[in-house]
């Protein structure tokens, strides 16, 4: 149809739950927007406070659980954490009208309540990755307004709260770009199509994610090799139109969240009201959430915040298993007034930043107790049903070409 349709990997080589997204667990909750997966414990004891992870809904959750050798979920489980994972539903006719309020109510509060009930405790630690962290900020701000202290501490991976330095994606927030988004939403009956999102992110890195495959696959006739990360990258999701437009207009363009001007469930939310401990990770070569922007996230909250800068980019900077012995990270314990000063005074460390995070996290996770085993009826095995819905399945069900 006049557009490049890039094939980056041999997709026939992977099957969810078999050789990708392989951690064993149960779906313990489902509503119209999310499933909650509880991963089976691998140790006899685990920390009192469970962990609830909000991944991005622009892609699927299993970037955090590709294979055993690079799975963050498995690593956390083996460190004695009770892990609950949110699996977002790819937008369809049921969810196309959903707003940020729906995502905070059904995705945020719904997940917290389900995880706490399953764990049998009154508080947990939360993690938000990219836009999942932006949602977590909205949730925490709303909870702070209502003096709701069920989240004890929060971690943010490659997350933006202050969008003033948001980088290349700001080009999609001017008047013409928003008009184009509206056209796409109308053509797709109120849904931002995952194919367009994939194209957007690929063209942010055209040499690596577009032209090499035009040359290798089309011009040289090479068959794409199996690669778990690129399979995940191609397994895109749809986004409800109102959610996507608010993200670009209110958050990116207007920077309303950090200004305390973003409305959630009838209240203006302000990140400064969040006074729990936070841990913020950025990646040096991140082209989607630049580290200069993510650093501002660590200064947006009202409580104590730790910041770490990892090597590599938006994905590999986050998903860097310690056993791989790759890249590096930087820390700084001195008081600084800017990211430039932070970098100037930072100390470089070899390898993954995960053990550094673990040292921060375990002190906030409570004593060890017998590992939780989910008993009673569940809704099926991990990785659940929502993650299995592919874009073509949804398009056909909606009667789209």
BAVO-741110 format. One record per residue: residue in one letter; x, y, z of N, C-alpha, C in turn. Coordinates in steps of 0.1 Angstrom, whole numbers, padded with zeros to 4 digits, always signed. Layout:
! BAVO-741110
AXYZXYZXYZ...
***
This chain:
! BAVO-741110
X+0008-0012+0000+0000+0000+0000+0008+0013+0000X+0021+0012-0005+0029+0024-0006+0037+0026+0007X+0037+0017+0016+0044+0019+0029+0054+0007+0030X+0065+0009+0036+0074-0002+0039+0068-0011+0050X+0068-0024+0048+0063-0033+0059+0075-0041+0063X+0082-0037+0073+0095-0043+0077+0093-0056+0085X+0100-0066+0080+0101-0079+0088+0114-0079+0094X+0115-0079+0108+0128-0078+0115+0133-0092+0120X+0124-0101+0121+0128-0114+0126+0119-0125+0121X+0123-0138+0123+0115-0149+0119+0105-0151+0130X+0092-0147+0128+0082-0147+0139+0077-0162+0141X+0079-0170+0131+0075-0184+0133+0083-0192+0143X+0094-0186+0147+0103-0193+0156+0099-0192+0171X+0089-0184+0174+0085-0181+0188+0071-0184+0191X+0068-0189+0203+0055-0192+0208+0054-0188+0222X+0045-0179+0225+0043-0174+0239+0041-0185+0248X+0048-0185+0259+0046-0195+0270+0055-0207+0267X+0061-0208+0255+0069-0220+0252+0084-0216+0252X+0088-0207+0243+0102-0203+0243+0103-0188+0244X+0092-0181+0248+0093-0167+0251+0081-0164+0260X+0083-0154+0270+0074-0152+0280+0072-0166+0288X+0083-0171+0293+0083-0185+0298+0081-0187+0313X+0081-0176+0321+0079-0178+0335+0066-0184+0338X+0066-0193+0347+0054-0200+0351+0046-0192+0362X+0033-0192+0360+0025-0184+0369+0010-0186+0366X+0002-0178+0373-0013-0179+0371-0019-0165+0369X-0029-0164+0361-0037-0152+0360-0047-0152+0372X-0045-0142+0380-0053-0142+0393-0064-0131+0392X-0064-0123+0381-0074-0112+0380-0076-0108+0366X-0088-0105+0362-0090-0100+0349-0102-0090+0349X-0101-0078+0343-0112-0070+0340-0111-0066+0325X-0119-0056+0320-0119-0053+0306-0106-0047+0301X-0097-0043+0310-0085-0036+0306-0072-0044+0309X-0072-0052+0320-0059-0058+0324-0062-0073+0328X-0051-0080+0328-0050-0092+0335-0038-0091+0345X-0039-0097+0357-0028-0097+0366-0022-0111+0367X-0009-0112+0365-0002-0125+0365+0006-0126+0378X+0004-0136+0385+0013-0139+0397+0023-0150+0393X+0036-0147+0394+0046-0156+0390+0049-0166+0402X+0050-0178+0398+0052-0188+0409+0065-0186+0416X+0066-0187+0429+0078-0184+0436+0088-0196+0433X+0101-0192+0434+0112-0202+0432+0120-0204+0445X+0117-0197+0455+0123-0198+0468+0113-0202+0479X+0118-0208+0490+0109-0211+0501+0104-0199+0508X+0111-0188+0508+0107-0176+0515+0107-0164+0505X+0099-0154+0508+0099-0142+0500+0096-0130+0509X+0098-0118+0504+0096-0106+0511+0081-0104+0514X+0079-0098+0525+0065-0095+0530+0057-0087+0519X+0064-0076+0515+0057-0067+0505+0059-0072+0491X+0048-0075+0484+0049-0079+0470+0052-0068+0461X+0056-0071+0449+0059-0061+0438+0049-0062+0427X+0044-0050+0423+0034-0049+0412+0040-0041+0401X+0041-0047+0389+0048-0040+0378+0038-0036+0368X+0039-0023+0364+0031-0017+0353+0040-0015+0341X+0040-0024+0331+0048-0022+0319+0041-0012+0310X+0047-0008+0299+0040+0000+0289+0029-0007+0283X+0019+0000+0278+0008-0006+0270+0010-0004+0256X+0021+0003+0252+0024+0005+0238+0030-0008+0232X+0036-0016+0240+0040-0030+0237+0035-0039+0248X+0039-0052+0247+0034-0061+0257+0044-0064+0268X+0039-0069+0279+0046-0070+0291+0058-0079+0291X+0059-0088+0281+0069-0098+0282+0083-0093+0278X+0085-0081+0275+0098-0075+0274+0106-0078+0287X+0098-0078+0298+0104-0081+0311+0105-0096+0314X+0102-0104+0304+0102-0119+0306+0104-0126+0293X+0115-0122+0286+0117-0128+0273+0120-0143+0274X+0132-0146+0280+0137-0159+0283+0143-0160+0296X+0145-0172+0302+0150-0173+0315+0163-0166+0317X+0172-0166+0306+0185-0160+0307+0185-0145+0308X+0174-0139+0304+0174-0124+0304+0161-0118+0310X+0154-0127+0318+0141-0123+0323+0143-0115+0337X+0138-0103+0337+0138-0095+0349+0129-0102+0359X+0117-0106+0354+0107-0113+0363+0114-0125+0370X+0121-0133+0363+0127-0145+0369+0138-0141+0379X+0146-0131+0376+0156-0126+0385+0150-0120+0398X+0140-0113+0397+0133-0108+0409+0127-0119+0417X+0121-0128+0410+0115-0140+0417+0126-0147+0425X+0138-0149+0418+0148-0157+0425+0155-0149+0436X+0153-0136+0436+0158-0128+0447+0148-0127+0459X+0137-0134+0458+0127-0135+0469+0116-0125+0469X+0113-0119+0457+0102-0110+0456+0090-0117+0451X+0078-0114+0456+0066-0119+0451+0062-0109+0439X+0061-0114+0427+0059-0105+0415+0045-0107+0410X+0039-0096+0408+0026-0095+0401+0028-0086+0389X+0024-0090+0377+0026-0083+0365+0013-0079+0359X+0012-0067+0354+0000-0062+0347+0002-0066+0332X-0008-0072+0326-0008-0074+0312-0020-0066+0306X-0017-0056+0297-0027-0047+0292-0034-0054+0280X-0047-0050+0279-0054-0055+0267-0052-0045+0256X-0049-0051+0244-0047-0043+0232-0061-0037+0228X-0062-0024+0225-0074-0017+0223-0082-0024+0212X-0095-0025+0214-0105-0030+0205-0118-0023+0206X-0129-0029+0201-0142-0022+0202-0147-0021+0217X-0142-0029+0225-0146-0029+0239-0139-0017+0247X-0127-0014+0243-0119-0004+0251-0116+0008+0243X-0120+0010+0231-0116+0021+0223-0120+0035+0228X-0130+0035+0237-0135+0048+0243-0128+0050+0256X-0119+0041+0261-0113+0043+0274-0104+0056+0275X-0104+0062+0286-0097+0074+0289-0086+0071+0299X-0078+0082+0303-0068+0081+0313-0075+0077+0327X-0087+0082+0329-0094+0079+0341-0097+0064+0341X-0100+0058+0330-0103+0043+0330-0090+0036+0333X-0079+0041+0327-0066+0034+0329-0061+0035+0344X-0064+0047+0350-0060+0048+0364-0070+0040+0373X-0083+0040+0370-0093+0033+0378-0091+0018+0376X-0093+0013+0363-0093-0001+0361-0079-0007+0360X-0070+0000+0355-0056-0005+0354-0048-0003+0366X-0049+0009+0372-0041+0013+0384-0047+0007+0397X-0058+0013+0401-0065+0008+0413-0069-0006+0412X-0074-0011+0401-0078-0025+0399-0066-0034+0402X-0054-0031+0396-0043-0039+0398-0038-0039+0413X-0038-0028+0419-0033-0027+0433-0043-0035+0442X-0055-0034+0440-0065-0041+0449-0064-0056+0447X-0062-0060+0434-0061-0075+0431-0048-0081+0437X-0037-0073+0435-0025-0079+0440-0025-0079+0456X-0030-0069+0462-0030-0069+0477-0039-0081+0482X-0050-0083+0475-0060-0093+0480-0053-0107+0478X-0046-0109+0466-0040-0122+0464-0028-0124+0473X-0021-0114+0477-0009-0115+0486-0013-0115+0500X-0025-0111+0504-0030-0111+0517-0022-0101+0526X-0020-0089+0520-0012-0079+0528-0019-0065+0525X-0014-0055+0532-0020-0042+0531-0012-0031+0523X+0000-0035+0518+0008-0025+0511+0017-0033+0502X+0022-0026+0491+0031-0032+0481+0040-0022+0476X+0050-0027+0469+0059-0018+0461+0056-0019+0446X+0057-0008+0439+0052-0007+0425+0064-0003+0416X+0063-0008+0404+0072-0004+0393+0065+0000+0381X+0070+0011+0375+0064+0016+0362+0074+0018+0352X+0072+0012+0340+0082+0013+0329+0076+0022+0318X+0083+0032+0314+0079+0042+0304+0066+0047+0306X+0056+0046+0297+0043+0052+0300+0036+0045+0311X+0040+0032+0315+0035+0026+0327+0039+0034+0339X+0051+0040+0339+0055+0048+0350+0048+0061+0350X+0044+0067+0339+0036+0079+0339+0022+0076+0345X+0016+0065+0341+0004+0061+0347+0005+0059+0363X+0016+0053+0367+0019+0051+0381+0020+0064+0388X+0026+0074+0382+0027+0087+0388+0013+0093+0390X+0004+0092+0380-0010+0097+0381-0017+0090+0393X-0015+0076+0393-0021+0069+0404-0016+0073+0417X-0003+0074+0419+0002+0078+0432-0002+0092+0436X-0003+0101+0427-0007+0115+0430-0022+0115+0434X-0030+0107+0428-0044+0106+0432-0045+0099+0445X-0037+0089+0448-0037+0082+0461-0033+0092+0472X-0023+0100+0469-0018+0109+0479-0029+0119+0482X-0036+0124+0472-0047+0133+0475-0058+0127+0484X-0059+0114+0484-0069+0108+0493-0063+0101+0505X-0050+0104+0507-0042+0098+0518-0043+0083+0518X-0041+0077+0506-0041+0063+0504-0027+0058+0504X-0022+0050+0514-0008+0047+0515-0006+0032+0512X-0013+0026+0503-0012+0012+0500+0000+0009+0491X+0007+0019+0485+0019+0017+0478+0030+0023+0487X+0040+0015+0490+0050+0018+0500+0062+0025+0494X+0066+0021+0482+0078+0026+0474+0076+0024+0460X+0082+0032+0451+0079+0031+0437+0092+0032+0429X+0094+0024+0418+0105+0024+0409+0100+0028+0395X+0108+0036+0388+0105+0041+0375+0116+0037+0365X+0113+0030+0355+0122+0027+0344+0119+0036+0332X+0129+0044+0328+0128+0051+0315+0115+0059+0315X+0111+0066+0325+0098+0072+0326+0099+0087+0326X+0090+0093+0319+0089+0108+0319+0076+0112+0326X+0079+0122+0335+0068+0129+0342+0068+0144+0338X+0080+0149+0336+0082+0163+0331+0086+0161+0317X+0078+0166+0307+0081+0164+0293+0087+0176+0286X+0093+0185+0293+0099+0197+0287+0111+0193+0278X+0118+0183+0282+0130+0178+0274+0127+0164+0268X+0115+0162+0263+0111+0149+0259+0117+0143+0246X+0125+0151+0239+0132+0146+0228+0124+0146+0215X+0128+0136+0206+0123+0135+0192+0108+0134+0191X+0102+0127+0201+0087+0125+0200+0079+0137+0201X+0086+0148+0206+0078+0161+0206+0074+0166+0192X+0080+0160+0182+0076+0164+0168+0062+0160+0165X+0057+0150+0173+0043+0145+0170+0033+0152+0178X+0036+0164+0184+0027+0171+0193+0023+0184+0188X+0027+0188+0176+0023+0201+0171+0009+0200+0164X+0004+0211+0159-0010+0211+0154-0012+0201+0143X-0003+0201+0133-0004+0193+0121-0003+0178+0125X+0006+0175+0135+0007+0161+0139-0005+0156+0146X-0011+0164+0155-0023+0160+0162-0035+0159+0152X-0035+0167+0142-0046+0165+0131-0044+0152+0124X-0032+0148+0122-0029+0135+0115-0033+0124+0124X-0031+0125+0137-0035+0115+0147-0050+0114+0147X-0057+0125+0146-0072+0125+0146-0077+0117+0133X-0070+0119+0122-0073+0112+0110-0072+0097+0111X-0060+0093+0117-0058+0079+0120-0068+0073+0129X-0072+0080+0139-0082+0075+0149-0096+0073+0141X-0099+0083+0133-0112+0082+0125-0112+0070+0116X-0100+0068+0109-0099+0057+0100-0100+0043+0107X-0096+0043+0119-0095+0030+0127-0105+0030+0138X-0116+0037+0136-0128+0036+0145-0124+0039+0159X-0117+0049+0162-0114+0054+0175-0102+0047+0182X-0094+0040+0174-0082+0033+0180-0069+0037+0173X-0059+0040+0181-0046+0043+0175-0040+0029+0171X-0038+0027+0158-0033+0013+0154-0019+0010+0158X-0017-0002+0162-0003-0006+0166+0007-0005+0155X+0002-0008+0142+0011-0007+0131+0017+0007+0129X+0009+0017+0132+0014+0031+0131+0024+0034+0142X+0021+0029+0154+0030+0031+0165+0044+0024+0162X+0043+0012+0156+0056+0005+0153+0064+0013+0143X+0057+0018+0133+0063+0026+0122+0070+0038+0128X+0063+0045+0137+0068+0057+0144+0081+0054+0151X+0082+0043+0159+0094+0040+0167+0105+0035+0158X+0101+0027+0147+0112+0023+0138+0119+0034+0131X+0111+0044+0127+0117+0056+0120+0125+0065+0129X+0124+0063+0142+0133+0071+0151+0147+0066+0150X+0148+0053+0146+0162+0047+0144+0162+0040+0130X+0161+0048+0119+0159+0042+0106+0171+0033+0101X+0183+0036+0105+0194+0028+0101+0193+0014+0107X+0191+0013+0120+0190+0000+0127+0177-0007+0124X+0166+0000+0124+0153-0007+0124+0145-0007+0111X+0151+0000+0101+0144+0001+0088+0153-0004+0076X+0163+0005+0074+0171+0003+0061+0179-0010+0061X+0184-0015+0073+0192-0027+0073+0183-0039+0068X+0170-0038+0071+0161-0049+0067+0157-0048+0052X+0156-0035+0048+0153-0033+0033+0165-0039+0025X+0177-0037+0030+0189-0042+0023+0190-0057+0024X+0190-0062+0037+0192-0076+0039+0181-0085+0033X+0168-0081+0036+0157-0090+0033+0153-0088+0018X+0151-0075+0014+0146-0073+0001+0156-0073-0010X+0167-0066-0008+0177-0064-0018+0187-0077-0019X+0190-0082-0007+0199-0094-0007+0192-0107-0006X+0179-0107-0003+0172-0119-0002+0175-0128+0010X+0180-0122+0021+0183-0130+0033+0170-0132+0041X+0170-0144+0047+0158-0146+0056+0161-0141+0070X+0152-0133+0076+0154-0128+0089+0157-0139+0099X+0166-0136+0108+0170-0145+0119+0161-0144+0131X+0159-0155+0138+0151-0155+0150+0158-0146+0161X+0150-0137+0167+0156-0128+0177+0144-0124+0186X+0145-0128+0199+0134-0126+0208+0130-0112+0210X+0140-0103+0211+0137-0089+0213+0130-0083+0201X+0134-0087+0189+0127-0081+0177+0113-0087+0175X+0111-0100+0180+0098-0106+0179+0089-0097+0188X+0093-0094+0200+0086-0086+0209+0083-0072+0203X+0093-0066+0196+0092-0053+0190+0081-0053+0180X+0080-0064+0173+0070-0065+0162+0056-0068+0167X+0055-0072+0180+0042-0077+0186+0035-0064+0192X+0031-0055+0184+0026-0042+0188+0012-0043+0194X+0007-0033+0200-0006-0032+0205-0013-0019+0200X-0027-0020+0200-0035-0008+0197-0036+0000+0210X-0040+0013+0209-0042+0022+0220-0055+0029+0219X-0063+0030+0229-0076+0037+0228-0073+0052+0224X-0081+0057+0214-0078+0070+0209-0078+0081+0220X-0087+0082+0229-0087+0092+0239-0074+0092+0248X-0069+0080+0251-0057+0078+0259-0045+0083+0251X-0044+0080+0239-0032+0083+0231-0032+0099+0228X-0044+0104+0225-0044+0118+0222-0041+0127+0235X-0046+0122+0246-0043+0130+0259-0028+0129+0262X-0022+0117+0259-0008+0116+0262+0000+0126+0254X-0003+0127+0241+0004+0136+0232+0001+0151+0235X-0012+0154+0237-0016+0168+0239-0014+0173+0253X-0020+0166+0263-0019+0171+0276-0005+0169+0283X+0001+0158+0280+0013+0155+0287+0025+0159+0279X+0027+0155+0267+0038+0159+0259+0038+0174+0256X+0027+0178+0249+0027+0192+0244+0025+0202+0255X+0015+0200+0264+0012+0210+0275+0020+0208+0288X+0026+0196+0289+0034+0193+0301+0025+0195+0314X+0013+0190+0313+0003+0193+0323+0005+0186+0336X+0011+0174+0335+0013+0165+0347+0022+0172+0357X+0034+0176+0353+0043+0181+0363+0039+0195+0368X+0030+0202+0360+0025+0215+0364+0013+0214+0374X+0009+0201+0376-0003+0199+0385-0016+0203+0379X-0016+0202+0365-0028+0206+0358-0035+0195+0351X-0031+0182+0353-0037+0171+0347-0048+0165+0356X-0060+0164+0350-0071+0159+0358-0073+0144+0357X-0073+0138+0369-0075+0124+0371-0087+0121+0380X-0097+0115+0376-0109+0111+0384-0114+0123+0392X-0115+0134+0385-0121+0146+0392-0112+0155+0400X-0099+0152+0400-0089+0160+0408-0077+0163+0399X-0072+0175+0401-0059+0178+0395-0048+0171+0403X-0040+0163+0396-0029+0156+0403-0016+0163+0402X-0008+0161+0412+0005+0168+0413+0016+0158+0418X+0026+0155+0410+0036+0146+0414+0043+0150+0427X+0044+0163+0430+0050+0168+0443+0043+0162+0455X+0031+0158+0454+0023+0152+0465+0028+0138+0469X+0036+0132+0460+0041+0119+0462+0053+0119+0471X+0051+0115+0484+0062+0116+0493+0068+0102+0497X+0065+0092+0490+0071+0079+0493+0085+0078+0487X+0093+0069+0491+0106+0067+0484+0105+0063+0469X+0113+0069+0461+0113+0065+0447+0127+0062+0441X+0127+0053+0432+0140+0050+0425+0138+0052+0410X+0146+0060+0404+0144+0064+0390+0156+0059+0381X+0154+0051+0371+0164+0047+0362+0163+0053+0348X+0174+0057+0343+0174+0063+0329+0185+0055+0321X+0185+0056+0308+0195+0050+0300+0202+0061+0291X+0215+0060+0291+0224+0070+0284+0220+0072+0270X+0217+0061+0262+0215+0062+0248+0200+0061+0244X+0191+0064+0254+0177+0063+0252+0172+0074+0242X+0166+0070+0231+0162+0080+0221+0147+0082+0222X+0140+0074+0231+0126+0076+0233+0123+0084+0246X+0130+0081+0256+0129+0089+0269+0143+0093+0272X+0148+0105+0267+0162+0109+0269+0165+0110+0284X+0177+0107+0288+0181+0107+0302+0179+0120+0308X+0181+0131+0300+0180+0144+0306+0165+0147+0311X+0156+0141+0303+0142+0142+0307+0138+0133+0319X+0144+0121+0319+0141+0111+0330+0146+0117+0343X+0158+0123+0342+0164+0129+0354+0154+0139+0361X+0147+0146+0352+0137+0156+0358+0126+0148+0365X+0123+0136+0361+0113+0128+0368+0117+0126+0383X+0130+0123+0385+0135+0121+0399+0133+0134+0407X+0133+0145+0401+0131+0158+0408+0116+0162+0409X+0107+0155+0403+0093+0159+0402+0086+0155+0415X+0091+0145+0422+0084+0139+0434+0087+0147+0446X+0079+0145+0456+0081+0152+0469+0088+0145+0480X+0091+0132+0477+0098+0124+0487+0113+0121+0483X+0120+0113+0491+0134+0110+0487+0135+0102+0474X+0144+0105+0465+0144+0099+0452+0159+0095+0449X+0161+0083+0444+0174+0079+0440+0174+0078+0425X+0185+0082+0418+0186+0082+0404+0198+0074+0400X+0197+0065+0389+0208+0058+0384+0207+0059+0369X+0219+0060+0362+0220+0061+0348+0227+0049+0343X+0220+0042+0334+0225+0029+0328+0231+0031+0314X+0240+0023+0310+0244+0023+0296+0234+0017+0287X+0235+0020+0274+0227+0015+0263+0214+0023+0262X+0203+0017+0257+0191+0025+0253+0178+0021+0260X+0167+0024+0254+0154+0023+0260+0150+0009+0265X+0155-0001+0257+0152-0015+0261+0164-0021+0267X+0175-0022+0260+0187-0029+0265+0193-0022+0278X+0191-0009+0279+0195-0003+0292+0187-0007+0304X+0175-0011+0302+0166-0016+0312+0168-0031+0314X+0167-0038+0303+0168-0053+0303+0182-0057+0302X+0190-0057+0312+0204-0060+0312+0207-0070+0324X+0205-0083+0322+0206-0093+0332+0221-0092+0337X+0223-0093+0350+0237-0093+0355+0246-0104+0350X+0240-0115+0347+0248-0126+0341+0254-0123+0328X+0249-0113+0321+0254-0110+0307+0267-0102+0308X+0270-0096+0319+0282-0088+0321+0284-0078+0310X+0273-0070+0307+0273-0060+0296+0271-0046+0302X+0276-0037+0295+0273-0023+0297+0279-0018+0311X+0273-0008+0316+0277-0001+0328+0266+0007+0334X+0268+0013+0346+0259+0022+0351+0266+0032+0360X+0260+0044+0362+0266+0054+0370+0257+0058+0382X+0263+0061+0393+0256+0066+0405+0263+0078+0410X+0255+0086+0418+0261+0098+0424+0254+0101+0437X+0262+0102+0448+0256+0104+0461+0257+0118+0466X+0263+0127+0457+0264+0141+0461+0252+0149+0457X+0250+0160+0464+0239+0169+0461+0243+0177+0448X+0234+0177+0438+0237+0184+0426+0225+0192+0422X+0227+0201+0413+0215+0210+0408+0211+0208+0394X+0218+0199+0386+0215+0196+0372+0220+0183+0368X+0215+0178+0357+0220+0165+0352+0235+0166+0348X+0239+0177+0343+0253+0179+0339+0262+0178+0351X+0258+0184+0362+0266+0183+0374+0266+0169+0379X+0254+0162+0378+0253+0148+0383+0263+0139+0375X+0263+0141+0362+0272+0133+0354+0287+0136+0357X+0290+0148+0359+0303+0152+0363+0309+0146+0376X+0300+0144+0385+0303+0138+0398+0300+0124+0400X+0294+0117+0390+0290+0103+0391+0302+0094+0390X+0299+0082+0396+0309+0071+0396+0304+0060+0387X+0313+0055+0378+0309+0045+0369+0312+0031+0375X+0302+0022+0372+0303+0008+0377+0301-0001+0365X+0309-0013+0365+0307-0022+0353+0294-0030+0355X+0288-0035+0344+0278-0044+0344+0264-0038+0346X+0255-0047+0351+0241-0043+0352+0238-0035+0365X+0228-0026+0364+0224-0018+0375+0214-0025+0384X+0209-0037+0380+0199-0044+0388+0204-0047+0402X+0216-0052+0405+0220-0054+0419+0220-0041+0427X+0223-0030+0421+0222-0017+0428+0208-0014+0432X+0199-0017+0423+0185-0015+0426+0180-0024+0437X+0185-0037+0436+0181-0047+0446+0185-0042+0460X+0197-0036+0462+0201-0031+0475+0192-0020+0480X+0186-0012+0471+0176-0002+0475+0163-0009+0478X+0159-0019+0470+0145-0024+0471+0143-0033+0482X+0153-0042+0485+0151-0052+0496+0149-0046+0510X+0155-0034+0512+0153-0027+0524+0139-0021+0526X+0132-0021+0515+0118-0015+0515+0107-0026+0513X+0112-0039+0514+0103-0050+0510+0099-0058+0522X+0103-0055+0534+0099-0062+0546+0107-0075+0548X+0104-0081+0559+0111-0094+0563+0107-0105+0554X+0114-0116+0555+0111-0128+0547+0100-0136+0554X+0091-0142+0546+0080-0150+0551+0079-0162+0542X+0072-0173+0546+0070-0184+0536+0065-0179+0523X+0070-0183+0512+0067-0179+0499+0052-0181+0496X+0046-0171+0490+0031-0172+0487+0028-0181+0476X+0019-0190+0478+0014-0199+0468-0001-0195+0466X-0004-0191+0454-0018-0188+0451-0027-0200+0451X-0037-0200+0460-0046-0211+0461-0060-0207+0456X-0068-0217+0455-0082-0215+0450-0082-0213+0435X-0093-0209+0430-0096-0208+0415-0087-0196+0409X-0082-0199+0398-0075-0189+0390-0081-0188+0376X-0076-0179+0368-0082-0176+0355-0074-0182+0344X-0065-0191+0347-0056-0197+0337-0042-0196+0340X-0034-0201+0331-0019-0201+0332-0013-0188+0326X-0002-0184+0331+0006-0174+0324+0010-0179+0311X+0012-0171+0301+0011-0156+0301-0002-0150+0300X-0013-0157+0301-0027-0152+0300-0032-0151+0286X-0044-0145+0285-0051-0144+0272-0049-0131+0265X-0048-0120+0272-0047-0106+0266-0034-0105+0257X-0023-0111+0262-0010-0110+0256-0010-0117+0242X-0019-0127+0240-0019-0135+0228-0026-0128+0217X-0034-0118+0219-0041-0111+0209-0032-0103+0200X-0031-0107+0187-0022-0100+0177-0031-0090+0170X-0024-0080+0164-0030-0069+0157-0040-0074+0146X-0035-0084+0138-0044-0090+0128-0057-0096+0133X-0056-0102+0145-0068-0108+0151-0078-0097+0154X-0073-0086+0159-0082-0076+0164-0088-0068+0152X-0079-0066+0141-0084-0059+0129-0096-0067+0123X-0094-0080+0122-0104-0089+0115-0117-0088+0124X-0115-0089+0137-0127-0089+0145-0135-0076+0144X-0127-0065+0141-0134-0052+0140-0138-0049+0126X-0136-0058+0117-0140-0056+0103-0132-0046+0095X-0119-0044+0099-0110-0035+0092-0101-0043+0083X-0096-0036+0073-0088-0043+0063-0074-0044+0069
***
